């Protein structure tokens, strides 16, 4: 085997790394602008100072009580506050089983956190056809009442992406899952806010 040419490798890698760096800067700026425009359109403010505490809170609330399953949140920013509803973007580390672990289990999310009745629990998707799909290995179907409330609310809101919904410890966490990462637009964020307000009402403490 002949030894590779270090100069050639360097010449190939540098433009690739520069291109990736430029893309990441563009992507981050685009997400920032999207969240700022969304907040402004609803007369809401962005609260950068809430990021550190929110990362710890999300991981404490939604980490799994099982071995070989991991869920945590980081790189949170652009936290928009609407009363006790928080909408933000960040990165989710999600690994459900060793057999389904991907090479890169980190996912960019624009998510909403909100308080609900403590009687609701589950981690599932509502796809664009309205099908309920449990995300917890070994769980055939989540609580029927909770799932049907979410399905009905998603349909009424006219969501154009599948929705991930988690309910645990008196809080709900939802986010869209577009086919293309970062594919959300301001109309999707408007829809996410409508969904969150509706679910907070439908699953709230008054129903406990």
KEGU-740819 format. One line per field, with one value per residue: residue number from 1; residue in three letters; x, y, z of N, C-alpha, C in turn. Coordinates in nm, 2 decimals, always signed. Example, Ala and Ser with C-alpha at 12.3 -4.5 7.8 and 13.67 -1.06 7.14 Angstrom:
REM KEGU-740819
resi	(1/2)
resn	(Ala/Ser)
n.x	(+1.32/+1.28)
n.y	(-0.57/-0.22)
n.z	(+0.78/+0.71)
ca.x	(+1.23/+1.37)
ca.y	(-0.45/-0.11)
ca.z	(+0.78/+0.71)
c.x	(+1.32/+1.29)
c.y	(-0.33/+0.00)
c.z	(+0.78/+0.79)
This chain:
REM KEGU-740819
resi	(1/2/3/4/5/6/7/8/9/10/11/12/13/14/15/16/17/18/19/20/21/22/23/24/25/26/27/28/29/30/31/32/33/34/35/36/37/38/39/40/41/42/43/44/45/46/47/48/49/50/51/52/53/54/55/56/57/58/59/60/61/62/63/64/65/66/67/68/69/70/71/72/73/74/75/76/77/78/79/80/81/82/83/84/85/86/87/88/89/90/91/92/93/94/95/96/97/98/99/100/101/102/103/104/105/106/107/108/109/110/111/112/113/114/115/116/117/118/119/120/121/122/123/124/125/126/127/128/129/130/131/132/133/134/135/136/137/138/139/140/141/142/143/144/145/146/147/148/149/150/151/152/153/154/155/156/157/158/159/160/161/162/163/164/165/166/167/168/169/170/171/172/173/174/175/176/177/178/179/180/181/182/183/184/185/186/187/188/189/190/191/192/193/194/195/196/197/198/199/200/201/202/203/204/205/206/207/208)
resn	(Unk/Unk/Unk/Unk/Unk/Unk/Unk/Unk/Unk/Unk/Unk/Unk/Unk/Unk/Unk/Unk/Unk/Unk/Unk/Unk/Unk/Unk/Unk/Unk/Unk/Unk/Unk/Unk/Unk/Unk/Unk/Unk/Unk/Unk/Unk/Unk/Unk/Unk/Unk/Unk/Unk/Unk/Unk/Unk/Unk/Unk/Unk/Unk/Unk/Unk/Unk/Unk/Unk/Unk/Unk/Unk/Unk/Unk/Unk/Unk/Unk/Unk/Unk/Unk/Unk/Unk/Unk/Unk/Unk/Unk/Unk/Unk/Unk/Unk/Unk/Unk/Unk/Unk/Unk/Unk/Unk/Unk/Unk/Unk/Unk/Unk/Unk/Unk/Unk/Unk/Unk/Unk/Unk/Unk/Unk/Unk/Unk/Unk/Unk/Unk/Unk/Unk/Unk/Unk/Unk/Unk/Unk/Unk/Unk/Unk/Unk/Unk/Unk/Unk/Unk/Unk/Unk/Unk/Unk/Unk/Unk/Unk/Unk/Unk/Unk/Unk/Unk/Unk/Unk/Unk/Unk/Unk/Unk/Unk/Unk/Unk/Unk/Unk/Unk/Unk/Unk/Unk/Unk/Unk/Unk/Unk/Unk/Unk/Unk/Unk/Unk/Unk/Unk/Unk/Unk/Unk/Unk/Unk/Unk/Unk/Unk/Unk/Unk/Unk/Unk/Unk/Unk/Unk/Unk/Unk/Unk/Unk/Unk/Unk/Unk/Unk/Unk/Unk/Unk/Unk/Unk/Unk/Unk/Unk/Unk/Unk/Unk/Unk/Unk/Unk/Unk/Unk/Unk/Unk/Unk/Unk/Unk/Unk/Unk/Unk/Unk/Unk/Unk/Unk/Unk/Unk/Unk/Unk)
n.x	(+0.09/+0.06/+0.18/-0.04/-0.07/+0.00/-0.03/-0.22/-0.45/-0.49/-0.55/-0.79/-0.95/-0.96/-1.13/-1.37/-1.42/-1.43/-1.66/-1.85/-1.84/-1.92/-2.19/-2.30/-2.29/-2.46/-2.69/-2.74/-2.77/-3.00/-3.19/-3.20/-3.30/-3.55/-3.67/-3.67/-3.83/-4.07/-4.13/-4.16/-4.38/-4.58/-4.58/-4.41/-4.12/-3.77/-3.58/-3.28/-3.15/-3.26/-3.17/-2.96/-3.08/-3.31/-3.21/-3.11/-3.35/-3.52/-3.38/-3.39/-3.66/-3.74/-3.56/-3.50/-3.62/-3.47/-3.22/-2.98/-3.12/-3.13/-3.19/-3.14/-3.09/-2.95/-2.76/-2.95/-3.14/-3.28/-3.52/-3.86/-4.11/-4.43/-4.64/-4.67/-4.57/-4.30/-4.12/-3.86/-3.54/-3.30/-3.08/-3.15/-3.04/-3.11/-3.15/-3.28/-3.27/-3.00/-3.00/-3.11/-2.96/-2.82/-2.55/-2.52/-2.69/-2.80/-3.03/-3.17/-3.41/-3.72/-3.90/-4.17/-4.25/-4.47/-4.70/-4.91/-5.18/-5.08/-5.17/-5.14/-4.94/-4.68/-4.50/-4.49/-4.55/-4.75/-4.84/-4.86/-5.08/-5.24/-5.19/-5.11/-4.80/-4.61/-4.31/-4.17/-3.98/-4.12/-4.37/-4.69/-4.90/-4.97/-5.14/-5.48/-5.68/-5.52/-5.37/-5.57/-5.67/-5.45/-5.42/-5.66/-5.63/-5.40/-5.50/-5.70/-5.54/-5.42/-5.16/-4.86/-4.65/-4.53/-4.58/-4.40/-4.47/-4.45/-4.53/-4.50/-4.45/-4.62/-4.57/-4.57/-4.41/-4.35/-4.28/-4.23/-4.15/-4.00/-3.95/-3.71/-3.43/-3.45/-3.65/-3.87/-4.09/-4.21/-4.48/-4.52/-4.42/-4.61/-4.83/-4.73/-4.74/-5.02/-5.10/-4.98/-5.10/-5.36/-5.33/-5.24/-5.46/-5.65/-5.53/-5.48/-5.45/-5.70/-5.84/-5.76)
n.y	(-0.12/+0.22/+0.52/+0.78/+1.11/+1.37/+1.65/+1.65/+1.54/+1.73/+1.95/+1.87/+1.83/+2.08/+2.27/+2.14/+2.13/+2.41/+2.47/+2.33/+2.47/+2.73/+2.66/+2.58/+2.82/+2.98/+2.83/+2.85/+3.12/+3.15/+3.01/+3.16/+3.41/+3.32/+3.24/+3.49/+3.64/+3.50/+3.54/+3.82/+3.86/+3.77/+3.94/+3.87/+3.80/+3.72/+3.51/+3.47/+3.43/+3.21/+2.97/+2.79/+2.69/+2.57/+2.36/+2.18/+2.13/+2.01/+1.78/+1.65/+1.61/+1.45/+1.25/+0.89/+0.63/+0.40/+0.16/+0.17/+0.35/+0.68/+1.03/+1.36/+1.72/+2.00/+2.30/+2.50/+2.78/+3.11/+3.13/+3.16/+3.31/+3.25/+3.32/+3.05/+2.88/+2.77/+2.81/+2.70/+2.66/+2.39/+2.12/+1.78/+1.48/+1.16/+0.83/+0.53/+0.24/+0.00/-0.13/+0.03/+0.25/+0.53/+0.66/+0.92/+1.04/+1.29/+1.56/+1.84/+2.06/+2.24/+2.32/+2.29/+2.35/+2.29/+2.32/+2.05/+1.83/+1.60/+1.34/+1.25/+1.07/+0.95/+0.88/+0.95/+0.95/+1.14/+1.08/+1.22/+1.11/+1.07/+0.86/+0.69/+0.64/+0.46/+0.56/+0.43/+0.15/-0.17/-0.08/-0.11/+0.07/+0.40/+0.57/+0.57/+0.78/+1.02/+1.01/+1.03/+1.29/+1.44/+1.37/+1.47/+1.74/+1.80/+1.75/+1.95/+2.18/+2.18/+2.08/+2.03/+1.86/+1.55/+1.49/+1.49/+1.39/+1.42/+1.33/+1.38/+1.38/+1.60/+1.78/+1.87/+1.81/+1.90/+1.87/+1.94/+1.71/+1.75/+1.63/+1.72/+1.82/+2.11/+2.22/+2.37/+2.65/+2.99/+2.97/+2.71/+2.74/+2.92/+2.74/+2.55/+2.69/+2.74/+2.47/+2.41/+2.58/+2.48/+2.21/+2.25/+2.35/+2.14/+1.93/+2.01/+2.12/+2.15/+1.93/+1.73)
n.z	(+0.00/-0.09/+0.06/+0.17/+0.03/+0.24/+0.19/-0.02/+0.11/+0.31/+0.15/+0.05/+0.28/+0.41/+0.26/+0.29/+0.56/+0.61/+0.46/+0.60/+0.85/+0.77/+0.69/+0.94/+1.08/+0.93/+0.96/+1.24/+1.27/+1.11/+1.26/+1.49/+1.40/+1.31/+1.55/+1.69/+1.52/+1.54/+1.82/+1.83/+1.67/+1.83/+2.04/+2.24/+2.45/+2.43/+2.63/+2.72/+2.96/+3.09/+3.00/+3.12/+3.36/+3.25/+3.09/+3.28/+3.41/+3.22/+3.16/+3.40/+3.43/+3.21/+3.16/+3.13/+3.34/+3.32/+3.24/+2.97/+2.82/+2.71/+2.76/+2.71/+2.73/+2.56/+2.47/+2.46/+2.36/+2.27/+2.42/+2.45/+2.63/+2.73/+2.95/+3.16/+2.97/+2.78/+2.49/+2.28/+2.12/+2.07/+2.14/+2.14/+2.30/+2.23/+2.29/+2.26/+2.27/+2.28/+2.03/+1.85/+1.84/+1.69/+1.48/+1.53/+1.78/+1.83/+1.81/+1.65/+1.78/+1.80/+2.06/+2.30/+2.64/+2.90/+3.18/+3.31/+3.42/+3.67/+3.62/+3.36/+3.14/+2.92/+2.61/+2.29/+1.94/+1.71/+1.40/+1.06/+0.95/+1.17/+1.32/+1.63/+1.78/+2.00/+2.16/+2.35/+2.41/+2.42/+2.51/+2.40/+2.34/+2.43/+2.71/+2.65/+2.67/+2.70/+2.46/+2.26/+2.32/+2.25/+1.97/+1.86/+1.91/+1.76/+1.50/+1.49/+1.50/+1.26/+1.20/+1.00/+1.02/+1.17/+1.52/+1.82/+2.15/+2.50/+2.83/+3.16/+3.51/+3.57/+3.36/+3.01/+2.70/+2.38/+2.03/+1.68/+1.41/+1.14/+0.81/+0.70/+0.88/+1.07/+0.93/+1.01/+0.99/+1.04/+1.04/+1.14/+1.40/+1.50/+1.49/+1.67/+1.91/+1.93/+1.96/+2.20/+2.38/+2.36/+2.44/+2.70/+2.82/+2.78/+2.91/+3.16/+3.51/+3.61/+3.52/+3.67)
ca.x	(+0.00/+0.14/+0.14/-0.11/-0.01/-0.06/-0.07/-0.35/-0.55/-0.51/-0.62/-0.93/-1.03/-0.98/-1.25/-1.49/-1.44/-1.48/-1.80/-1.94/-1.84/-2.01/-2.32/-2.34/-2.31/-2.58/-2.81/-2.76/-2.83/-3.14/-3.28/-3.21/-3.39/-3.68/-3.73/-3.69/-3.95/-4.19/-4.16/-4.20/-4.51/-4.68/-4.56/-4.34/-3.98/-3.67/-3.51/-3.15/-3.10/-3.33/-3.12/-2.89/-3.17/-3.40/-3.14/-3.12/-3.49/-3.57/-3.31/-3.44/-3.80/-3.77/-3.47/-3.57/-3.59/-3.43/-3.08/-2.97/-3.20/-3.08/-3.25/-3.10/-3.11/-2.85/-2.74/-3.08/-3.13/-3.40/-3.63/-3.97/-4.20/-4.57/-4.70/-4.59/-4.53/-4.17/-4.08/-3.72/-3.47/-3.18/-3.04/-3.19/-2.97/-3.21/-3.11/-3.39/-3.22/-2.87/-3.01/-3.16/-2.87/-2.76/-2.41/-2.53/-2.82/-2.83/-3.14/-3.21/-3.55/-3.78/-3.99/-4.25/-4.27/-4.59/-4.75/-5.03/-5.22/-4.99/-5.23/-5.11/-4.80/-4.65/-4.40/-4.54/-4.56/-4.87/-4.79/-4.94/-5.21/-5.31/-5.16/-5.04/-4.69/-4.54/-4.17/-4.10/-3.96/-4.20/-4.50/-4.77/-4.98/-4.98/-5.27/-5.58/-5.74/-5.42/-5.34/-5.68/-5.67/-5.34/-5.45/-5.77/-5.57/-5.31/-5.58/-5.77/-5.44/-5.37/-5.01/-4.81/-4.54/-4.56/-4.55/-4.36/-4.54/-4.41/-4.60/-4.44/-4.43/-4.69/-4.53/-4.57/-4.30/-4.39/-4.20/-4.25/-4.04/-4.01/-3.87/-3.58/-3.39/-3.45/-3.75/-3.98/-4.10/-4.28/-4.62/-4.51/-4.41/-4.75/-4.91/-4.68/-4.80/-5.16/-5.11/-4.94/-5.21/-5.48/-5.30/-5.23/-5.60/-5.71/-5.46/-5.44/-5.47/-5.84/-5.89/-5.71)
ca.y	(+0.00/+0.34/+0.61/+0.89/+1.24/+1.46/+1.78/+1.64/+1.52/+1.87/+2.04/+1.82/+1.85/+2.22/+2.33/+2.07/+2.19/+2.55/+2.47/+2.29/+2.58/+2.83/+2.61/+2.58/+2.96/+3.02/+2.76/+2.90/+3.26/+3.14/+2.97/+3.28/+3.50/+3.26/+3.25/+3.63/+3.69/+3.44/+3.61/+3.95/+3.85/+3.74/+4.03/+3.80/+3.83/+3.61/+3.51/+3.40/+3.40/+3.09/+2.85/+2.70/+2.62/+2.49/+2.24/+2.09/+2.09/+1.92/+1.65/+1.59/+1.58/+1.36/+1.13/+0.77/+0.56/+0.27/+0.15/+0.16/+0.45/+0.81/+1.15/+1.49/+1.84/+2.10/+2.41/+2.57/+2.92/+3.17/+3.08/+3.25/+3.28/+3.29/+3.28/+2.94/+2.81/+2.80/+2.76/+2.72/+2.57/+2.33/+1.98/+1.66/+1.36/+1.06/+0.70/+0.45/+0.11/-0.02/-0.18/+0.14/+0.37/+0.58/+0.71/+1.06/+1.05/+1.43/+1.61/+1.98/+2.06/+2.36/+2.25/+2.37/+2.29/+2.35/+2.24/+1.98/+1.75/+1.49/+1.21/+1.22/+1.02/+0.88/+0.93/+0.89/+1.04/+1.15/+1.11/+1.31/+1.04/+1.07/+0.73/+0.71/+0.55/+0.47/+0.57/+0.36/+0.01/-0.26/-0.03/-0.12/+0.19/+0.49/+0.59/+0.60/+0.91/+1.12/+1.00/+1.08/+1.43/+1.50/+1.35/+1.56/+1.88/+1.81/+1.76/+2.08/+2.28/+2.17/+2.06/+1.97/+1.76/+1.46/+1.56/+1.41/+1.44/+1.35/+1.38/+1.32/+1.46/+1.73/+1.86/+1.82/+1.85/+1.86/+1.93/+1.88/+1.63/+1.77/+1.53/+1.78/+1.89/+2.25/+2.25/+2.45/+2.79/+3.07/+2.92/+2.59/+2.79/+2.96/+2.62/+2.49/+2.77/+2.71/+2.34/+2.41/+2.64/+2.40/+2.10/+2.29/+2.36/+2.01/+1.83/+2.09/+2.07/+2.15/+1.80/+1.63)
ca.z	(+0.00/-0.09/+0.17/+0.11/+0.03/+0.34/+0.13/-0.09/+0.21/+0.37/+0.04/+0.03/+0.40/+0.45/+0.20/+0.34/+0.70/+0.60/+0.41/+0.72/+0.94/+0.71/+0.70/+1.08/+1.12/+0.86/+1.02/+1.37/+1.25/+1.06/+1.37/+1.58/+1.33/+1.31/+1.69/+1.72/+1.45/+1.61/+1.95/+1.80/+1.61/+1.93/+2.15/+2.35/+2.47/+2.43/+2.76/+2.72/+3.10/+3.14/+2.94/+3.20/+3.45/+3.18/+3.05/+3.40/+3.44/+3.11/+3.17/+3.53/+3.41/+3.10/+3.15/+3.15/+3.46/+3.27/+3.19/+2.83/+2.75/+2.75/+2.70/+2.78/+2.64/+2.57/+2.37/+2.46/+2.33/+2.22/+2.50/+2.44/+2.75/+2.72/+3.08/+3.21/+2.86/+2.73/+2.36/+2.27/+2.04/+2.13/+2.09/+2.23/+2.30/+2.25/+2.25/+2.32/+2.30/+2.21/+1.90/+1.76/+1.86/+1.56/+1.49/+1.59/+1.84/+1.86/+1.71/+1.66/+1.81/+1.85/+2.15/+2.40/+2.77/+2.97/+3.29/+3.29/+3.53/+3.69/+3.59/+3.22/+3.11/+2.79/+2.52/+2.17/+1.82/+1.63/+1.26/+0.98/+0.93/+1.29/+1.40/+1.76/+1.78/+2.12/+2.15/+2.46/+2.38/+2.50/+2.53/+2.28/+2.32/+2.55/+2.77/+2.54/+2.68/+2.67/+2.32/+2.18/+2.33/+2.16/+1.83/+1.83/+1.91/+1.65/+1.38/+1.48/+1.47/+1.12/+1.19/+0.88/+1.05/+1.28/+1.65/+1.94/+2.27/+2.62/+2.94/+3.28/+3.63/+3.57/+3.25/+2.88/+2.61/+2.24/+1.92/+1.55/+1.35/+1.00/+0.73/+0.69/+1.00/+1.06/+0.83/+1.06/+0.95/+1.14/+1.05/+1.22/+1.53/+1.53/+1.51/+1.79/+2.02/+1.94/+2.01/+2.34/+2.46/+2.37/+2.53/+2.84/+2.87/+2.78/+3.00/+3.27/+3.65/+3.64/+3.48/+3.76)
c.x	(+0.09/+0.09/+0.07/-0.03/-0.07/-0.11/-0.20/-0.47/-0.59/-0.59/-0.76/-1.01/-1.06/-1.11/-1.38/-1.52/-1.49/-1.62/-1.89/-1.95/-1.93/-2.16/-2.38/-2.37/-2.44/-2.70/-2.84/-2.82/-2.97/-3.24/-3.30/-3.31/-3.53/-3.75/-3.76/-3.82/-4.08/-4.23/-4.22/-4.35/-4.62/-4.67/-4.49/-4.19/-3.90/-3.59/-3.39/-3.11/-3.16/-3.27/-3.06/-2.99/-3.27/-3.34/-3.15/-3.26/-3.55/-3.51/-3.36/-3.58/-3.82/-3.67/-3.54/-3.52/-3.55/-3.29/-3.09/-3.06/-3.16/-3.16/-3.20/-3.11/-3.00/-2.85/-2.87/-3.05/-3.27/-3.52/-3.74/-4.07/-4.33/-4.65/-4.61/-4.56/-4.39/-4.15/-3.94/-3.66/-3.34/-3.15/-3.08/-3.10/-3.08/-3.16/-3.20/-3.34/-3.09/-2.89/-3.05/-3.07/-2.81/-2.62/-2.41/-2.67/-2.86/-2.93/-3.17/-3.36/-3.59/-3.90/-4.06/-4.27/-4.38/-4.64/-4.89/-5.07/-5.12/-5.04/-5.19/-4.96/-4.80/-4.55/-4.43/-4.54/-4.71/-4.83/-4.89/-5.07/-5.29/-5.28/-5.08/-4.93/-4.61/-4.39/-4.09/-4.10/-4.04/-4.34/-4.58/-4.84/-4.98/-5.12/-5.37/-5.64/-5.65/-5.39/-5.45/-5.70/-5.57/-5.37/-5.56/-5.71/-5.48/-5.39/-5.65/-5.67/-5.39/-5.22/-4.97/-4.70/-4.59/-4.51/-4.50/-4.41/-4.49/-4.48/-4.55/-4.42/-4.50/-4.65/-4.55/-4.46/-4.34/-4.30/-4.24/-4.13/-4.05/-3.92/-3.72/-3.54/-3.38/-3.56/-3.87/-3.97/-4.18/-4.42/-4.62/-4.50/-4.54/-4.84/-4.86/-4.74/-4.94/-5.18/-5.08/-5.05/-5.33/-5.45/-5.29/-5.37/-5.67/-5.66/-5.43/-5.48/-5.62/-5.91/-5.84/-5.81)
c.y	(+0.12/+0.44/+0.73/+1.02/+1.34/+1.59/+1.77/+1.62/+1.66/+1.96/+2.00/+1.85/+1.99/+2.28/+2.27/+2.12/+2.33/+2.56/+2.43/+2.40/+2.69/+2.79/+2.62/+2.73/+3.01/+2.96/+2.82/+3.04/+3.25/+3.10/+3.08/+3.38/+3.45/+3.27/+3.39/+3.68/+3.63/+3.51/+3.74/+3.95/+3.83/+3.84/+3.97/+3.83/+3.70/+3.62/+3.42/+3.35/+3.27/+2.96/+2.75/+2.62/+2.53/+2.36/+2.14/+2.04/+1.99/+1.78/+1.58/+1.54/+1.46/+1.25/+1.01/+0.70/+0.41/+0.27/+0.14/+0.26/+0.59/+0.92/+1.27/+1.60/+1.94/+2.20/+2.48/+2.72/+2.97/+3.12/+3.19/+3.21/+3.34/+3.24/+3.17/+2.84/+2.86/+2.73/+2.80/+2.63/+2.52/+2.20/+1.88/+1.54/+1.25/+0.93/+0.60/+0.31/+0.09/-0.07/-0.08/+0.26/+0.41/+0.63/+0.85/+1.08/+1.19/+1.49/+1.75/+1.98/+2.21/+2.30/+2.34/+2.28/+2.36/+2.26/+2.17/+1.90/+1.63/+1.35/+1.16/+1.18/+0.96/+0.95/+0.87/+1.00/+1.03/+1.18/+1.19/+1.24/+1.03/+0.94/+0.77/+0.60/+0.57/+0.48/+0.49/+0.21/-0.08/-0.21/-0.03/+0.00/+0.27/+0.50/+0.64/+0.74/+1.02/+1.12/+1.06/+1.23/+1.50/+1.49/+1.45/+1.70/+1.90/+1.83/+1.90/+2.19/+2.28/+2.15/+1.99/+1.88/+1.67/+1.53/+1.46/+1.47/+1.35/+1.42/+1.31/+1.42/+1.59/+1.82/+1.79/+1.88/+1.81/+1.93/+1.86/+1.81/+1.64/+1.67/+1.59/+1.85/+2.04/+2.30/+2.33/+2.59/+2.86/+3.02/+2.79/+2.64/+2.85/+2.84/+2.55/+2.56/+2.74/+2.57/+2.34/+2.47/+2.55/+2.27/+2.13/+2.30/+2.23/+1.91/+1.90/+2.05/+2.07/+2.01/+1.69/+1.57)
c.z	(+0.00/+0.01/+0.10/+0.11/+0.13/+0.28/+0.06/+0.01/+0.27/+0.27/+0.03/+0.16/+0.44/+0.39/+0.26/+0.48/+0.70/+0.56/+0.53/+0.82/+0.90/+0.72/+0.84/+1.13/+1.06/+0.93/+1.16/+1.36/+1.20/+1.17/+1.47/+1.53/+1.33/+1.45/+1.73/+1.65/+1.51/+1.74/+1.93/+1.75/+1.71/+2.05/+2.27/+2.35/+2.47/+2.56/+2.76/+2.86/+3.15/+3.09/+3.03/+3.29/+3.37/+3.13/+3.16/+3.43/+3.34/+3.13/+3.30/+3.51/+3.32/+3.08/+3.18/+3.28/+3.43/+3.23/+3.04/+2.75/+2.80/+2.68/+2.78/+2.68/+2.67/+2.46/+2.35/+2.44/+2.28/+2.29/+2.51/+2.55/+2.72/+2.85/+3.14/+3.10/+2.81/+2.59/+2.33/+2.17/+2.10/+2.07/+2.19/+2.20/+2.33/+2.20/+2.33/+2.36/+2.23/+2.07/+1.80/+1.77/+1.72/+1.59/+1.56/+1.65/+1.89/+1.76/+1.75/+1.68/+1.84/+1.93/+2.24/+2.52/+2.84/+3.08/+3.26/+3.42/+3.54/+3.65/+3.45/+3.21/+2.98/+2.71/+2.39/+2.06/+1.77/+1.49/+1.18/+0.94/+1.05/+1.37/+1.52/+1.76/+1.91/+2.09/+2.25/+2.42/+2.47/+2.53/+2.40/+2.24/+2.44/+2.60/+2.66/+2.55/+2.65/+2.52/+2.23/+2.20/+2.24/+2.02/+1.79/+1.82/+1.80/+1.52/+1.37/+1.45/+1.33/+1.11/+1.06/+0.90/+1.16/+1.41/+1.75/+2.06/+2.39/+2.74/+3.07/+3.39/+3.63/+3.46/+3.11/+2.80/+2.47/+2.15/+1.79/+1.50/+1.20/+0.93/+0.72/+0.81/+0.98/+0.96/+0.88/+1.01/+1.06/+1.15/+1.14/+1.37/+1.58/+1.57/+1.64/+1.92/+2.04/+2.00/+2.16/+2.43/+2.47/+2.45/+2.67/+2.90/+2.88/+2.88/+3.14/+3.41/+3.68/+3.61/+3.58/+3.86)
